[in-house]
């Protein structure tokens, strides 16, 4: 296995960013940048022996800095949402930054620059998160390690050391299209998930702590199914926010929603409302529709550009055209 590097670009504040490429003897490779520990490419051979890049992403560092979907990035200090941006440890309540409506989502690890080194055929990226970062208590030393085996396994290892009780819940935020990022929609692909439960989602897309059975729901993938076959049954706004966002206070234009629902064989009566109607929420969700439907990195950035400039009717209509929905 080899690891090579090249200059990838400069952040908006002038810091140099490198890209590393991990490659094994069979030709599989993974590319990672120091900004956000972001996985920019995973190239693997398909059944015909042709290499395909199976993760979505952007083409430039500036695109990664501007985007809001954490595409391919390492996220933390706490992946997913913390309701009301508040938690308690040992009787001490901590108030975090509210970065998604009234909640805290993921944190800022995806937007930080990491120090890199190559150690024992592994790419190691390190970062210090100071006391008060996003509102979290304690200083935290974070280490992210990426390696690629000769058996075509891409291994991610996370570790952290802190000097105070705090939260640490990390993940990688890649979006996948196993036919290749430029192959179109993922709806015809088959999926199996070896799980008979899923986490219930409440108001504001925050988990309630309850685990519900998948049987009789759109999340029942214990047997292999095409993704598209379950889409018309899914209550998008609550169970699968990646595809459609429906806000409670009308920021999403009715015309735009009807086009999306029609595409998935639904009508408005089948949807569920959520959220506080903040402008940032519907803009992010509409951008993610393009990601979820498997568009290329260039198309995804076009979607994001359209939907982050405005939530007026023209902006939504233009975004929908780029989603190929209208």
Residue pairs with C-beta under 8 A, 6 or more apart in sequence:
1 22
1 23
1 24
1 25
1 121
1 147
1 148
1 149
1 150
2 22
2 23
3 20
3 21
3 22
3 23
3 118
3 121
3 123
4 20
4 21
4 23
5 18
5 19
5 20
5 21
5 116
6 18
6 19
6 21
7 16
7 17
7 18
7 19
8 17
8 18
8 19
8 33
8 34
8 35
8 61
9 16
9 17
9 60
9 61
9 62
10 16
10 17
10 61
11 17
11 35
11 61
11 65
11 113
12 62
12 65
15 113
17 33
17 34
17 35
17 61
17 113
18 33
18 34
18 116
19 31
19 32
19 33
19 34
19 40
20 31
20 32
20 33
20 116
20 118
20 123
21 29
21 30
21 31
22 29
22 30
22 31
22 32
22 123
22 146
22 147
22 148
22 154
23 29
23 30
23 148
24 148
24 149
24 150
24 152
25 150
26 45
26 150
26 152
27 43
27 45
27 51
28 42
28 43
28 44
28 45
28 148
28 152
29 41
29 42
29 43
29 148
30 39
30 41
30 42
30 43
30 146
30 148
30 154
31 39
31 40
31 41
31 42
31 43
32 38
32 39
32 40
32 123
32 125
32 146
33 40
33 61
33 64
34 113
34 114
34 115
34 116
34 125
35 61
35 64
35 65
35 111
35 112
35 113
35 114
36 64
36 70
36 72
36 73
36 74
36 109
36 110
36 111
36 112
36 114
37 73
37 74
37 109
37 114
37 125
37 144
37 146
38 57
38 64
38 71
38 72
38 73
38 74
38 110
39 55
39 57
39 72
39 73
39 146
39 172
39 174
40 55
40 57
40 58
40 72
41 53
41 55
41 57
42 53
42 54
42 55
42 154
42 174
43 51
43 52
43 53
43 54
44 51
44 52
44 54
44 152
45 51
45 52
46 52
46 179
52 178
52 179
52 180
52 183
53 180
53 181
53 182
54 176
54 177
54 178
54 179
54 180
54 181
55 72
55 174
55 175
55 176
55 177
55 181
56 71
56 72
56 174
56 175
56 176
56 177
56 181
56 291
56 294
56 295
56 296
56 297
56 300
57 64
57 71
57 72
57 181
57 297
58 64
58 67
58 71
58 297
58 300
58 301
59 297
59 298
59 301
63 297
63 301
64 71
64 73
65 111
66 304
67 287
67 301
67 304
68 283
68 284
68 287
68 304
68 308
69 173
69 175
69 284
69 287
69 288
69 291
69 304
70 106
70 110
70 173
71 173
71 174
71 175
71 291
71 300
72 172
72 173
72 174
72 175
73 109
73 110
73 172
73 173
74 109
74 110
74 125
74 144
74 158
74 170
74 171
74 172
74 173
75 106
75 107
75 109
75 110
75 170
75 171
75 172
75 173
76 106
76 107
76 109
76 142
76 168
76 169
76 170
76 171
77 107
77 109
77 129
77 133
77 134
77 136
77 140
77 166
77 167
77 168
77 169
77 170
78 104
78 106
78 107
78 136
78 167
78 168
78 169
79 106
79 169
79 170
79 171
79 173
80 105
80 106
80 169
80 207
81 100
81 103
81 104
81 105
81 204
81 205
81 206
81 207
82 96
82 103
82 104
82 105
82 167
82 206
83 103
83 204
83 206
84 102
84 103
85 95
85 96
85 97
85 98
85 99
85 102
85 103
85 104
85 135
86 93
86 94
86 95
86 96
87 93
87 94
87 96
87 167
88 94
89 137
89 165
89 166
89 167
90 165
92 137
92 165
94 135
94 136
94 137
95 135
96 104
96 134
96 135
96 136
97 104
97 134
97 135
98 104
99 105
99 134
100 278
100 280
100 281
101 204
101 275
101 276
101 278
101 280
101 281
102 204
102 276
103 204
103 205
103 206
104 134
104 135
106 173
107 133
107 134
107 136
108 133
108 134
109 127
109 129
109 142
109 170
110 173
112 127
112 129
113 127
114 125
114 126
114 127
114 144
115 125
115 126
115 127
116 123
116 124
116 125
116 126
117 124
117 126
118 124
121 147
122 145
122 146
122 147
123 145
123 146
123 147
124 143
124 144
124 145
125 143
125 144
125 145
125 146
126 141
126 142
126 143
126 144
127 141
127 142
128 139
128 140
128 141
128 142
129 136
129 139
129 140
129 141
129 142
130 139
131 137
131 138
131 139
131 164
133 140
136 166
136 167
137 164
137 165
137 166
138 162
138 163
138 164
138 165
138 166
139 162
139 163
139 164
140 160
140 161
140 162
140 166
140 168
141 160
141 161
141 162
142 158
142 159
142 160
142 170
143 158
143 159
143 160
144 156
144 157
144 158
145 155
145 156
145 157
145 158
145 159
146 154
146 155
146 156
146 157
147 154
147 155
147 157
148 154
148 155
149 155
156 172
158 170
160 168
160 170
162 168
175 291
175 292
177 183
177 186
177 189
177 294
178 186
178 189
179 186
179 189
179 294
181 294
181 296
181 297
182 296
183 294
184 294
184 295
185 293
185 294
186 227
186 292
186 293
186 294
187 226
187 227
187 228
187 231
187 293
188 226
188 227
188 228
189 226
189 227
190 224
190 225
190 226
190 227
191 221
191 224
191 225
191 226
191 227
192 221
192 222
192 223
192 224
192 225
193 219
193 221
193 222
194 222
195 214
195 221
195 222
196 213
196 214
196 215
196 222
197 211
197 212
197 213
197 214
198 211
198 212
198 214
198 217
198 219
199 207
199 208
199 210
199 211
199 212
200 207
200 208
200 209
200 210
200 211
200 212
201 207
201 208
201 238
201 239
202 208
203 274
203 275
204 274
204 275
204 276
205 238
205 241
205 274
205 275
214 220
214 221
214 222
217 239
218 230
218 231
218 233
218 234
218 235
218 239
218 240
219 239
220 230
221 230
231 243
231 264
231 265
232 264
232 265
232 266
234 240
234 243
234 264
235 270
235 271
235 272
236 243
236 244
236 245
236 246
236 264
236 266
236 271
237 244
237 245
237 246
237 271
237 272
237 273
237 274
238 272
238 274
241 274
241 285
241 288
242 285
242 288
242 289
242 291
242 292
243 264
243 288
243 289
243 292
244 257
244 260
244 261
244 264
244 271
244 285
244 289
245 252
245 275
245 281
245 282
245 284
245 285
245 286
246 252
246 257
246 271
246 272
246 273
246 274
247 273
247 274
247 275
247 276
247 277
247 281
247 282
248 273
248 274
248 275
248 276
248 277
249 276
249 277
250 277
251 277
251 278
251 279
251 281
251 282
251 311
252 282
252 311
252 316
253 311
253 313
253 316
254 268
255 313
255 316
255 317
256 313
256 316
256 317
256 319
256 320
257 268
257 271
258 268
259 320
259 325
259 326
260 289
260 320
260 323
260 325
261 267
261 268
261 270
261 271
263 325
275 281
279 311
282 311
283 307
283 308
283 311
286 303
286 307
286 316
286 319
287 300
287 303
287 304
287 307
287 308
287 319
289 303
289 323
290 299
290 300
290 302
290 303
290 304
290 322
290 323
291 300
291 303
293 323
293 324
295 303
295 323
299 322
302 322
303 319
303 322
303 323
306 315
306 318
306 319
306 322
307 315
307 316
307 319
309 315
317 326
320 326
